[in-house]
Amino acid sequence: MTFRSRGQLVSISLTAVAGLLIAGCASVGSHSASHAPTPKPTTVSHPKATPSASRNLLPVGHNGGSVGVARSFWVGLTDFTIAEPAHINPAGTAIPTRQLLMEVRYPLAGRPSKTKQPAHGAFPLIMFAPGFMQCGLHYDDMLKYWASAGYVVAVVDFPKSDCKVGDAATESDMINQPHDVSYAITKLLAMSRSKHGLFAGLLDPRKIGISGQSDGGDTVAFIAGDTCCSDGRVKAVAVQSGAEWPPVPGKWFSREPGPILFTQGSADVINPPGCSVQMWRDDRSKARFYLDLLGATHTEPYWGINRYEKITVRVTLAFFDRYVLGEAKQAAKMSKQGNQGHLAALYKAGGGNLALTPCS
């Protein structure tokens, strides 16, 4: 597909919910007086606790929550900015220093009214890449669900295509986004190695997964399957309504990637199913899965709590539990949660006889 096509369609979708998104975006980078002020670059703000009543999150018990089990932890949230050093991108272009706004949801040590401190680590990490003109806030329910299972869930709001950029947003910057994600992982692991600070000792560097939706799905797909942008620290990738975006140089699936879960709404007209099916066919590894969400649109499986989102969050959590935590028993749970009658079907290793329709 051309990047202009998707950008225009997303903009139409945003117009329909403009009031909600504008209000939401404004709250991501600045807090009310009851919270800590927006931090300076490279510093961490005091987290704000965000337990979700709609998810009925359980407080952590005396022996700690169960990593990999949803609703085991209360969830804290902090945001801060990191400075990504100047570098050369995959096209050979010199890229100046970039300021990356990070949103990090993490397991709390107890009830939010009692503490703002993380539970005792080390925890697995999921890096998440939002779609074009989106920020992490729009995926809040899904991200909190993962964090409630004992994952640290970190979002990169991309500097030239997030929800705050407005008319200046450009999809052409996607060529730089895989490096943003990898650098954010590097920075968070360095913060975890520190003896002091909110993230000290919080992360297990051996247990890292990444996910992204729409253009964010394209971004993490490059890390998973394109020679331009591989990151050997990543154990598993969830590509949510993504595509093989042509302008980034490199070869697709010329080597066997790690485990990938493709999720795709069958009624998606912004990222048509053929885009995900193309990757599904090009990836020849045995540990690949396709979650076909029957009748779902572009954002339904990822925004808010609805019948498709409930399936998506459960399948993705089981996928990360299986391939990031290494719990073999989660394969059966993936199958059970992903095969839901007329709502969803989960296929493995090339199954499903999915039609390769145009990706445009």
N, C-alpha and C positions, 0 to 999 in steps of 0.2 A: 504494500500500500504506500501511497505517498504520505509524507507527514502532514501536509496541508489538509488532506482529506479528514484525517482523524481530528486534528485541531479544530476544524470548523464544526464538526459534529459534536465534539465535547462542549464547545462554546454554546451551542444550541441547548444542550442538556443543562448547562449551568444557568442559562437564562431562566429556565423554568423554575429553578430553585434559588434564584439570585439572593433573595432576602436572607435565606438561611445561610448560604455559603459566605456572604460578605460579613455577616455578623459573626460567623464561626471563625473565619480567617483572622479577624481582628483580635480574637481572644488568644490565638496561638502564641504570638510573640510578646504580648503584654498582658499582665495580670491586674486584677483590681487591687485596691488598697489593702485588702485583707491577705494578699499573698506577697511573696517577695518581688522586688522590682526586677525588670528585665536585666539579666546579667550582662556584663561586659564580655567581649569576645574571649574565648578560651577559658571562661570561668563557669562554674556550675551554680545554678540558682537553688534556693531551698525548694524541695519538691512539694507539690500539692497532692494530697491524697485524693484518689478518685475511685472509691468503692462504687460498684454498680449495683444498685438495688434491683434493676431489671434482670441481672444475672444471679442475684442472691449469693454473692461471694461469701465464702465462709471465712471467719477469722482464723489465723494460723493457730495450730494447737501447741501444746507444751513441747512436743518433740519436733516442731516444724511442720510445714505443709509438705505435700507429696509432689515432687517435681514430675511433671507430665500429666497431672490430674487437674482438670479444669476446676476452678472455684476453690482451690486449696489455699490461696493467698489473697489478702487484700492487695490493692494495686496503688502504687505511688506514681506521680508524674513530675518530671522536671524538664525544663528546656534550657538550652544554652547554645552558644555559637562557637564553632571551631574554625581556625584558619587553615585551609588546605594550601600547602606550599605550591609555588609555581612549578610547572612540570610540562612535559611534552605529551600531547594526547596521541591516540592511535593513528591519527592522520598526519602526524609529524608537525602539528601546529603548537607553538609555544603558548601555554595558558598561564596567565598571571594568577596570583594568589586569589583564592575563592573563599568567601565566607559562607559556611554551611550551618544553617539552623538545625539543631538536633532536638527531637522530642523523644524522651526516654521514659517508658513505662516499665516499672520494676516491682518485684514482690516485696511487700512490706513485712517488717518483723512482727507486727501485730495490728491491732485496730488503728485506723488512721487518727482517731481522737487521742490515742496514747503515744504514738510515735510517727516520725517521718523517716526513720532509718530503714534501710533495706533489711530483709531477712538475711541470715547468715549464708554466704555463698560457699562454693562458687556455682553460678548458675549458667545454663546455656544461653546463647544469644541468638535472637532473630533480628536481622536488619531488614527494614521495610522501605520500599521505594514507591511513593505515591504517583498517581497518574498526572497527566498534563493539567496544569492550573489547579492542582489539588495540594492539600497539606495532610498531615497525619490525622488531624481532627476529624476529617470526613470518614475515616475508617475506625473511629474510636472504639466502637463496640467489639469489632473483630480483634483489634490490637490488645484491648484489655482482657479479652477472653484468653488469648495466648499467655499474657503476663500473669493471669490468675493461676495458671498451671506451672508457675515457677520459671518462666522464661523472662529474661531481660529483652524487651522489644524496643529497638531503637529505630527512629524514622529520620531520614535525611530529607528535608524540604529543599529541593533543588533551587539554586539562586536565580536561575533565569527562566524557570517554568513552574514555580509554585503558585499557591493561591493568592499571594500578595503582589505578584508582579503586574497583574492586570494586562493591558493591551500590549505591553512590552514583552510578554511571554513568547518564547520561541521554542519549537520542537527541534530546531537545528542544534540546540545545545545538548541534545541527547548523547552525542558522541563523547561528551565529557562526564556523563552521569555514572557510568560504571566505575570510573576512577574515584568519583565522589564516594560511592558506596564502599569501595575497598579502603580508601583512606579513613573513612569514618570507623571502620572495623579496627584499623591500626590504632587510631587515637583512643578508642574505648578500651582496647586491650592494654594500652600504655597507662591509662588512668586506673585500670584494675590492678596493675602491677605496683602502683604507688602505695606507700605505707599510710597515706592520709587521704582524706576526701571521701565524698559520698560513694564513689565506685571502688574504693580500695578493696581488693580481694573479691570483688563481686562476680567476675566472669571466669568461666572455664574456657581457655583458648582452644581446647580440642573439640568443643561442641558449638559449632556455628552453622546456622541456616540463614538463608535470605529469601525474601519474597517481594513481590511488587505487582501492581495492577495497572493495566492499560499501558501507557508509556513507561510506567515503572516496571511493568511486566517485561517490556522490551529490554529495559535496562538490566534487569537481573538475568534475563535470557542470554545476554551477551556474556555475562560472567560465567554462566553455566555451560554454554555451548559454542562460543565463538572464540577463535584463536586470538582475537584482539585483546581480550579482557579477562582471561581466566584468573582465578584466585584459589590457590590450592588449599586455603584454610577452610573453605566452605564445604560442608558435608552434604547439604541437600538444598534444593531450590524449588520454591513454589511460584510458578509463572501464572499469574492470574489475568486472563484475557490479554495476552501479549502477542508479539509478532517478531519475525526476523526483519528488523528495520534496515533497509538497504544501504543507507549512506555510510554506515560504520564499516571500515575495512576489516578484512579477516575472512576466515573460512568457517562455515557452520558445520558443527558435528563431524569434523575431520578426525577427532579422537573421541573415545567413549567418555562421556561426561559422568559426573556423579548422579545420584538419584534426582529425578525431576518429577514434580506433580504439575500438570497443566490443568487449570480450571477454566471453563468456558461456558457462557450462556448461549443456548442455541438460538435465541431470539435477539442476539446482540447485533445491531446494525452499525456500531461505531468500530468495534473490532470484530469483524465477521468470523464465524466459526472456522472458516477455511484457513485463517491465519494461525490459529492454534493447531489445527490438524496438520498444517505444513510442518511445523516443528515436531509434532508427534511422530510424523513419518520419517523425518530426517534424523531424528534421534533413534539410534539402533540399540541402545542399551536395554538390558532386561529390567532394570529398576527404573522404569518410567510408567507414569500413570496419567490417565485422562479422565477428569471428572466432568461429565456432560450434564449440565444443568438445564433440564428440558423446559423451555419456555422462558428462561431468565434473560433479562436485558443486560446492558453493559455494567451497571453499578449495583443492581439488586443483590447479587451474592456477597457484596462487600460493604455496603453502606446500610447502617441501621440494623435492626433486628427483624428479620422476616423469615419465611419458610426456606428460602434459598440460602440466606446467610447462615442459618442454623446448621445446614448441611455442610456448607463451606468451612466454617470454623472448626467443626468436629473432625472433618476429614483432614484438613491441613494440620491440626494439632496431632492427630494420630500419625500422619506422615512424618512430622518432625520428631515425634517420640520414637518412631521406628528408625529413622536414619540419622538423626542428630544424637539422640540419647542411646541408640543401639538396642532398643527393646523389640525383639523379634515378634512378640505376641501382638504388637500393634498392627501388624499386617491384616489380621482377621478383623480388627476393629475398623480399619480403613474400609474394608469391603462391606461390612455391615452398615456403616454410616453413609457410604457412598452409593449404595444401591437402594433407592427409595421410591420404588414403584414408578409413578408417572412424573416424579420430580427430578430424579437424578439417576445416573448410571456411571459406575466407575470401571474403567478398563485398564488392563495391564499389558505392558510389553507388546504394543501394536494391535491389540484386540479391538473389537467393536465395529470393524469395517466402516469407519467414519469417512464420509464423503469429503473429497478434497475440492471444495467449492472455492470460487475466487476470493482472494484477499485484497480488497480494494477499499 
